[in-house]
Amino acid sequence: MTEPVLAPEPRFPFLLLDVAAEEADVFSAALFECGADGVEERDATTLIKGRTGDKVTLVGSFETMEEAEMARESFKSSMEEDPALAAMNPVLEVIVGDAWRDAWKVHFRPFAIGPGIVIRPPWETYEAKAGEIVLELEPGRAFGTGLHETTSLVAGLLCNSKERFAGQEILDVGTGSGILALIALAHGAGKARCTDNDPDVVDVVLENAGRNGLGDRVVVDTTDIKDVAGAYPVVVANIEARILIPMAADLTARVAKDGLLVLSGILVPQKADVIAAYAPFGMTVVDAPEKGEWISIAFTKA
């Protein structure tokens, strides 16, 4: 009898970086810029596989070995340009098998993301308290569980500005899991127009909208912001400062007169640069809440 041919187990590459704790957010963003699908932060209590010392270790996961190797070379080049970065010690590791993909779910439990709104993953149960809205969210491979400071900052700004978009359509640029669009709908938006440059996001957002009975109020695709038509009372973009700054002209063009533009994914030291990029387009800062090392900036358009 012929023995069955077993498919090889999948292999997943990771790039590990040792960085100072206060620089973890900066280098996490750099890993995402290099193409990482996700970044895990490990400290002295969680480090495994021989990584030692007082530094935080960032573990960036990549889709392919080629992407991981290119990222490692990028960090090595940075180390050559700046000797102070030599301690990063970028190391490639490979995990065989895919059980690790669901390991993070142990830590994703129901949580309040803003006044009256609770995020619940599909594998957890939660009994809503009086007045609470529970949104079921499965991030899949998209960014946006709501646990990151950048997302919760925008959620708070949306809650405080819900009268601006009651019954109207909002625009969510770089939507990820669609979490901000769903929060806006929960706060009274009529519809949500969502865009992202990652094709995988489309199905994730539609599935999350469907889970919450909002499928008919969400439109999502990979349309470039330059090609999105119309102007919106509220536009949100939780991306990164390095991307948001060159997008200033295109993003502000999508904001209606007297509308609100909410930007996030910005480190506190980057605040002035972002404001300077948007001011020439008639944008005035109305709020800029901070959380940890991150800040969100809300503008109105004259």
TAFEN-V99253 format. One record per residue. N is the residue number from 1. RES is the residue in one letter. PHI is phi in radians with two decimals (* if undefined). NEAR is the number of other C-alpha atoms within 8 Angstrom. D_FIRST is the distance of its C-alpha to the first C-alpha in Angstrom with 1 decimal. Layout:
BEGIN
n:N res:RES phi:PHI near:NEAR d_first:D_FIRST
n:N res:RES phi:PHI near:NEAR d_first:D_FIRST
END
This chain:
BEGIN
n:1 res:M phi:* near:2 d_first:0.0
n:2 res:T phi:-1.27 near:3 d_first:3.8
n:3 res:E phi:-1.25 near:4 d_first:6.3
n:4 res:P phi:-1.14 near:4 d_first:9.2
n:5 res:V phi:-1.54 near:4 d_first:12.2
n:6 res:L phi:-1.52 near:4 d_first:15.1
n:7 res:A phi:-1.19 near:4 d_first:18.5
n:8 res:P phi:-1.10 near:4 d_first:21.1
n:9 res:E phi:-1.17 near:6 d_first:23.6
n:10 res:P phi:-1.14 near:7 d_first:26.9
n:11 res:R phi:-2.12 near:9 d_first:29.7
n:12 res:F phi:-2.17 near:14 d_first:33.3
n:13 res:P phi:-1.49 near:14 d_first:36.3
n:14 res:F phi:-2.31 near:13 d_first:39.6
n:15 res:L phi:-2.02 near:16 d_first:43.0
n:16 res:L phi:-1.83 near:13 d_first:45.2
n:17 res:L phi:-2.22 near:11 d_first:49.0
n:18 res:D phi:-1.67 near:12 d_first:51.6
n:19 res:V phi:-2.40 near:13 d_first:54.8
n:20 res:A phi:-1.16 near:8 d_first:58.0
n:21 res:A phi:-0.96 near:7 d_first:57.7
n:22 res:E phi:-1.25 near:5 d_first:60.5
n:23 res:E phi:-1.85 near:8 d_first:58.6
n:24 res:A phi:-1.05 near:12 d_first:55.3
n:25 res:D phi:-1.15 near:8 d_first:56.0
n:26 res:V phi:-1.10 near:8 d_first:57.1
n:27 res:F phi:-1.34 near:9 d_first:54.0
n:28 res:S phi:-1.09 near:11 d_first:51.7
n:29 res:A phi:-1.07 near:9 d_first:53.2
n:30 res:A phi:-1.12 near:8 d_first:52.7
n:31 res:L phi:-1.12 near:12 d_first:49.0
n:32 res:F phi:-1.08 near:12 d_first:48.7
n:33 res:E phi:-1.07 near:7 d_first:50.7
n:34 res:C phi:-1.46 near:10 d_first:48.2
n:35 res:G phi:1.83 near:9 d_first:45.4
n:36 res:A phi:-1.11 near:13 d_first:44.2
n:37 res:D phi:-1.36 near:10 d_first:42.5
n:38 res:G phi:-2.82 near:9 d_first:43.9
n:39 res:V phi:-2.36 near:12 d_first:46.0
n:40 res:E phi:-1.89 near:7 d_first:45.9
n:41 res:E phi:-1.90 near:9 d_first:48.9
n:42 res:R phi:-2.08 near:11 d_first:48.6
n:43 res:D phi:-1.98 near:10 d_first:51.6
n:44 res:A phi:-1.11 near:10 d_first:52.1
n:45 res:T phi:-1.54 near:5 d_first:50.8
n:46 res:T phi:-2.10 near:6 d_first:47.4
n:47 res:L phi:-1.10 near:11 d_first:46.6
n:48 res:I phi:-2.38 near:5 d_first:43.3
n:49 res:K phi:1.04 near:4 d_first:41.5
n:50 res:G phi:1.47 near:5 d_first:44.6
n:51 res:R phi:-1.35 near:7 d_first:46.9
n:52 res:T phi:-2.27 near:7 d_first:50.3
n:53 res:G phi:1.89 near:5 d_first:53.9
n:54 res:D phi:-1.54 near:6 d_first:56.3
n:55 res:K phi:-1.29 near:11 d_first:55.1
n:56 res:V phi:-1.39 near:13 d_first:53.0
n:57 res:T phi:-1.89 near:13 d_first:49.5
n:58 res:L phi:-1.70 near:15 d_first:48.3
n:59 res:V phi:-2.06 near:12 d_first:44.6
n:60 res:G phi:-1.67 near:15 d_first:43.9
n:61 res:S phi:-1.67 near:13 d_first:40.5
n:62 res:F phi:-2.22 near:15 d_first:39.5
n:63 res:E phi:-1.24 near:10 d_first:37.0
n:64 res:T phi:-2.29 near:8 d_first:36.1
n:65 res:M phi:-1.12 near:9 d_first:36.5
n:66 res:E phi:-1.05 near:6 d_first:38.9
n:67 res:E phi:-1.12 near:11 d_first:41.1
n:68 res:A phi:-1.13 near:16 d_first:41.2
n:69 res:E phi:-1.17 near:9 d_first:42.1
n:70 res:M phi:-1.13 near:9 d_first:44.8
n:71 res:A phi:-1.13 near:12 d_first:46.2
n:72 res:R phi:-1.06 near:12 d_first:46.3
n:73 res:E phi:-1.11 near:8 d_first:48.2
n:74 res:S phi:-1.09 near:9 d_first:50.6
n:75 res:F phi:-1.21 near:9 d_first:51.4
n:76 res:K phi:-1.11 near:9 d_first:51.8
n:77 res:S phi:-1.11 near:8 d_first:54.2
n:78 res:S phi:-1.11 near:9 d_first:56.2
n:79 res:M phi:-1.15 near:12 d_first:56.3
n:80 res:E phi:-1.20 near:8 d_first:57.8
n:81 res:E phi:-1.32 near:6 d_first:60.4
n:82 res:D phi:-2.31 near:8 d_first:61.3
n:83 res:P phi:-0.99 near:7 d_first:61.1
n:84 res:A phi:-1.13 near:6 d_first:61.6
n:85 res:L phi:-1.62 near:8 d_first:58.0
n:86 res:A phi:-1.04 near:9 d_first:56.6
n:87 res:A phi:-1.30 near:7 d_first:55.6
n:88 res:M phi:-1.04 near:9 d_first:53.0
n:89 res:N phi:0.88 near:8 d_first:50.4
n:90 res:P phi:-1.14 near:11 d_first:47.7
n:91 res:V phi:-2.23 near:8 d_first:44.3
n:92 res:L phi:-1.60 near:11 d_first:40.9
n:93 res:E phi:-2.30 near:8 d_first:38.0
n:94 res:V phi:-2.24 near:8 d_first:34.5
n:95 res:I phi:-1.84 near:8 d_first:32.8
n:96 res:V phi:-1.70 near:8 d_first:29.0
n:97 res:G phi:1.67 near:9 d_first:27.7
n:98 res:D phi:-2.05 near:8 d_first:29.9
n:99 res:A phi:-1.10 near:6 d_first:31.1
n:100 res:W phi:-1.07 near:7 d_first:34.4
n:101 res:R phi:-1.03 near:6 d_first:35.2
n:102 res:D phi:-1.73 near:7 d_first:36.3
n:103 res:A phi:-1.09 near:7 d_first:38.0
n:104 res:W phi:-1.13 near:8 d_first:41.4
n:105 res:K phi:-1.12 near:7 d_first:41.5
n:106 res:V phi:-1.02 near:7 d_first:42.6
n:107 res:H phi:-1.68 near:5 d_first:45.9
n:108 res:F phi:-1.73 near:7 d_first:46.4
n:109 res:R phi:-2.10 near:9 d_first:48.4
n:110 res:P phi:-0.97 near:11 d_first:51.1
n:111 res:F phi:-2.66 near:7 d_first:54.3
n:112 res:A phi:-1.42 near:9 d_first:57.6
n:113 res:I phi:-1.82 near:12 d_first:57.8
n:114 res:G phi:-3.13 near:10 d_first:61.4
n:115 res:P phi:-0.95 near:7 d_first:64.0
n:116 res:G phi:1.43 near:8 d_first:62.4
n:117 res:I phi:-2.20 near:13 d_first:58.9
n:118 res:V phi:-2.08 near:13 d_first:55.8
n:119 res:I phi:-1.71 near:13 d_first:52.4
n:120 res:R phi:-2.23 near:14 d_first:49.5
n:121 res:P phi:-1.27 near:11 d_first:45.8
n:122 res:P phi:-1.04 near:8 d_first:43.5
n:123 res:W phi:-1.54 near:4 d_first:42.0
n:124 res:E phi:-2.07 near:8 d_first:45.4
n:125 res:T phi:-1.80 near:7 d_first:48.0
n:126 res:Y phi:-2.73 near:6 d_first:51.7
n:127 res:E phi:-1.70 near:4 d_first:54.7
n:128 res:A phi:-1.14 near:8 d_first:57.2
n:129 res:K phi:-1.43 near:5 d_first:60.8
n:130 res:A phi:-0.98 near:4 d_first:63.7
n:131 res:G phi:1.50 near:6 d_first:64.1
n:132 res:E phi:-1.50 near:9 d_first:60.8
n:133 res:I phi:-1.90 near:9 d_first:58.4
n:134 res:V phi:-1.87 near:9 d_first:54.7
n:135 res:L phi:-1.85 near:10 d_first:52.5
n:136 res:E phi:-1.55 near:11 d_first:48.7
n:137 res:L phi:-2.34 near:13 d_first:47.2
n:138 res:E phi:-2.10 near:10 d_first:43.7
n:139 res:P phi:-1.18 near:11 d_first:44.2
n:140 res:G phi:1.01 near:6 d_first:40.7
n:141 res:R phi:-1.65 near:8 d_first:40.8
n:142 res:A phi:-1.60 near:10 d_first:44.5
n:143 res:F phi:-1.28 near:8 d_first:47.4
n:144 res:G phi:2.27 near:12 d_first:49.5
n:145 res:T phi:-1.49 near:10 d_first:48.9
n:146 res:G phi:1.72 near:10 d_first:52.7
n:147 res:L phi:-1.34 near:8 d_first:52.7
n:148 res:H phi:-1.34 near:8 d_first:54.0
n:149 res:E phi:-0.98 near:10 d_first:57.8
n:150 res:T phi:-1.10 near:14 d_first:57.9
n:151 res:T phi:-1.33 near:13 d_first:56.4
n:152 res:S phi:-1.16 near:12 d_first:58.6
n:153 res:L phi:-1.11 near:14 d_first:61.7
n:154 res:V phi:-1.15 near:15 d_first:61.1
n:155 res:A phi:-1.01 near:12 d_first:60.4
n:156 res:G phi:-1.13 near:11 d_first:63.8
n:157 res:L phi:-1.16 near:10 d_first:65.6
n:158 res:L phi:-1.13 near:11 d_first:64.1
n:159 res:C phi:-1.06 near:11 d_first:65.3
n:160 res:N phi:-1.32 near:6 d_first:68.8
n:161 res:S phi:-2.11 near:8 d_first:69.0
n:162 res:K phi:-1.09 near:12 d_first:67.5
n:163 res:E phi:-1.19 near:5 d_first:70.8
n:164 res:R phi:-1.22 near:9 d_first:70.3
n:165 res:F phi:-2.14 near:14 d_first:67.2
n:166 res:A phi:-0.96 near:10 d_first:67.6
n:167 res:G phi:1.32 near:8 d_first:66.3
n:168 res:Q phi:-1.93 near:9 d_first:65.7
n:169 res:E phi:-1.68 near:13 d_first:62.7
n:170 res:I phi:-1.90 near:15 d_first:61.8
n:171 res:L phi:-2.05 near:12 d_first:59.8
n:172 res:D phi:-2.02 near:15 d_first:57.1
n:173 res:V phi:-1.72 near:12 d_first:56.3
n:174 res:G phi:1.25 near:11 d_first:53.2
n:175 res:T phi:-1.16 near:15 d_first:52.2
n:176 res:G phi:1.10 near:12 d_first:48.9
n:177 res:S phi:-1.33 near:16 d_first:47.7
n:178 res:G phi:1.54 near:14 d_first:50.8
n:179 res:I phi:-1.04 near:12 d_first:52.3
n:180 res:L phi:-1.23 near:12 d_first:55.8
n:181 res:A phi:-1.09 near:14 d_first:55.8
n:182 res:L phi:-1.14 near:12 d_first:54.8
n:183 res:I phi:-1.12 near:11 d_first:57.5
n:184 res:A phi:-1.08 near:14 d_first:60.1
n:185 res:L phi:-1.11 near:11 d_first:59.0
n:186 res:A phi:-1.12 near:9 d_first:59.4
n:187 res:H phi:-1.58 near:10 d_first:62.9
n:188 res:G phi:1.98 near:10 d_first:63.9
n:189 res:A phi:-1.09 near:15 d_first:62.8
n:190 res:G phi:-1.36 near:11 d_first:62.4
n:191 res:K phi:-2.53 near:11 d_first:59.5
n:192 res:A phi:-2.35 near:16 d_first:57.6
n:193 res:R phi:-1.77 near:12 d_first:56.8
n:194 res:C phi:-2.10 near:15 d_first:54.0
n:195 res:T phi:-2.33 near:14 d_first:52.9
n:196 res:D phi:-2.81 near:16 d_first:50.6
n:197 res:N phi:-1.46 near:8 d_first:49.3
n:198 res:D phi:-1.75 near:7 d_first:45.7
n:199 res:P phi:-1.03 near:8 d_first:43.8
n:200 res:D phi:-1.10 near:8 d_first:41.5
n:201 res:V phi:-1.15 near:13 d_first:44.7
n:202 res:V phi:-0.98 near:12 d_first:45.3
n:203 res:D phi:-1.15 near:7 d_first:42.5
n:204 res:V phi:-1.07 near:15 d_first:43.3
n:205 res:V phi:-1.14 near:12 d_first:47.0
n:206 res:L phi:-1.12 near:11 d_first:46.4
n:207 res:E phi:-1.15 near:9 d_first:44.0
n:208 res:N phi:-1.17 near:13 d_first:46.6
n:209 res:A phi:-1.12 near:13 d_first:49.4
n:210 res:G phi:-1.10 near:9 d_first:47.5
n:211 res:R phi:-1.02 near:9 d_first:46.9
n:212 res:N phi:-1.85 near:9 d_first:50.6
n:213 res:G phi:1.19 near:7 d_first:51.6
n:214 res:L phi:-2.05 near:10 d_first:53.0
n:215 res:G phi:-1.02 near:10 d_first:50.7
n:216 res:D phi:-1.45 near:5 d_first:53.6
n:217 res:R phi:-2.02 near:8 d_first:55.8
n:218 res:V phi:-2.20 near:12 d_first:53.7
n:219 res:V phi:-2.09 near:7 d_first:53.1
n:220 res:V phi:-2.43 near:11 d_first:50.9
n:221 res:D phi:-2.81 near:9 d_first:49.8
n:222 res:T phi:-1.82 near:10 d_first:49.9
n:223 res:T phi:-1.02 near:9 d_first:53.3
n:224 res:D phi:-1.13 near:9 d_first:55.3
n:225 res:I phi:-0.99 near:9 d_first:58.4
n:226 res:K phi:-1.11 near:5 d_first:60.5
n:227 res:D phi:-1.80 near:6 d_first:59.3
n:228 res:V phi:-1.31 near:8 d_first:59.6
n:229 res:A phi:-1.61 near:5 d_first:62.6
n:230 res:G phi:1.52 near:5 d_first:65.3
n:231 res:A phi:-2.26 near:8 d_first:66.9
n:232 res:Y phi:-2.16 near:12 d_first:66.0
n:233 res:P phi:-1.17 near:15 d_first:68.1
n:234 res:V phi:-2.44 near:15 d_first:65.6
n:235 res:V phi:-2.16 near:15 d_first:63.1
n:236 res:V phi:-2.11 near:12 d_first:60.8
n:237 res:A phi:-2.57 near:12 d_first:58.8
n:238 res:N phi:-1.82 near:13 d_first:57.0
n:239 res:I phi:-2.22 near:11 d_first:55.7
n:240 res:E phi:-2.62 near:10 d_first:57.2
n:241 res:A phi:-1.01 near:12 d_first:60.7
n:242 res:R phi:-1.13 near:6 d_first:59.7
n:243 res:I phi:-1.62 near:8 d_first:58.3
n:244 res:L phi:-1.13 near:12 d_first:61.0
n:245 res:I phi:-1.08 near:11 d_first:63.9
n:246 res:P phi:-1.24 near:8 d_first:63.1
n:247 res:M phi:-1.55 near:8 d_first:62.2
n:248 res:A phi:-0.94 near:11 d_first:65.8
n:249 res:A phi:-1.09 near:9 d_first:67.1
n:250 res:D phi:-1.24 near:9 d_first:64.1
n:251 res:L phi:-1.19 near:10 d_first:63.8
n:252 res:T phi:-1.14 near:12 d_first:67.6
n:253 res:A phi:-1.14 near:8 d_first:67.7
n:254 res:R phi:-1.62 near:12 d_first:65.5
n:255 res:V phi:-1.65 near:15 d_first:67.8
n:256 res:A phi:-1.21 near:12 d_first:70.5
n:257 res:K phi:-1.01 near:7 d_first:74.1
n:258 res:D phi:1.17 near:8 d_first:74.8
n:259 res:G phi:-1.40 near:12 d_first:71.0
n:260 res:L phi:-2.01 near:14 d_first:69.0
n:261 res:L phi:-2.05 near:13 d_first:66.5
n:262 res:V phi:-2.00 near:14 d_first:64.5
n:263 res:L phi:-1.95 near:14 d_first:62.8
n:264 res:S phi:-2.58 near:16 d_first:60.6
n:265 res:G phi:1.49 near:12 d_first:58.2
n:266 res:I phi:-1.99 near:14 d_first:61.4
n:267 res:L phi:-1.34 near:11 d_first:62.3
n:268 res:V phi:-0.89 near:9 d_first:65.9
n:269 res:P phi:-1.12 near:5 d_first:67.1
n:270 res:Q phi:-1.57 near:9 d_first:66.0
n:271 res:K phi:-0.94 near:11 d_first:68.2
n:272 res:A phi:-1.07 near:7 d_first:71.1
n:273 res:D phi:-1.13 near:8 d_first:69.0
n:274 res:V phi:-1.18 near:11 d_first:67.4
n:275 res:I phi:-1.06 near:9 d_first:70.8
n:276 res:A phi:-1.09 near:8 d_first:72.3
n:277 res:A phi:-1.26 near:10 d_first:69.7
n:278 res:Y phi:-1.70 near:13 d_first:70.2
n:279 res:A phi:-1.01 near:9 d_first:74.0
n:280 res:P phi:-1.10 near:7 d_first:74.9
n:281 res:F phi:-1.77 near:8 d_first:73.2
n:282 res:G phi:1.35 near:8 d_first:75.6
n:283 res:M phi:-1.73 near:12 d_first:73.4
n:284 res:T phi:-2.06 near:9 d_first:75.1
n:285 res:V phi:-1.26 near:10 d_first:73.5
n:286 res:V phi:-2.01 near:8 d_first:74.0
n:287 res:D phi:-2.84 near:7 d_first:71.7
n:288 res:A phi:-2.66 near:9 d_first:69.6
n:289 res:P phi:-1.22 near:8 d_first:68.0
n:290 res:E phi:-2.07 near:10 d_first:66.2
n:291 res:K phi:-2.62 near:9 d_first:63.5
n:292 res:G phi:1.11 near:5 d_first:62.5
n:293 res:E phi:-1.62 near:8 d_first:62.4
n:294 res:W phi:-1.92 near:12 d_first:61.9
n:295 res:I phi:-2.46 near:16 d_first:64.4
n:296 res:S phi:-1.97 near:15 d_first:64.3
n:297 res:I phi:-2.15 near:13 d_first:67.1
n:298 res:A phi:-1.88 near:13 d_first:68.4
n:299 res:F phi:-1.99 near:12 d_first:70.6
n:300 res:T phi:-1.98 near:12 d_first:72.8
n:301 res:K phi:-1.87 near:14 d_first:73.6
n:302 res:A phi:-1.25 near:7 d_first:77.3
END
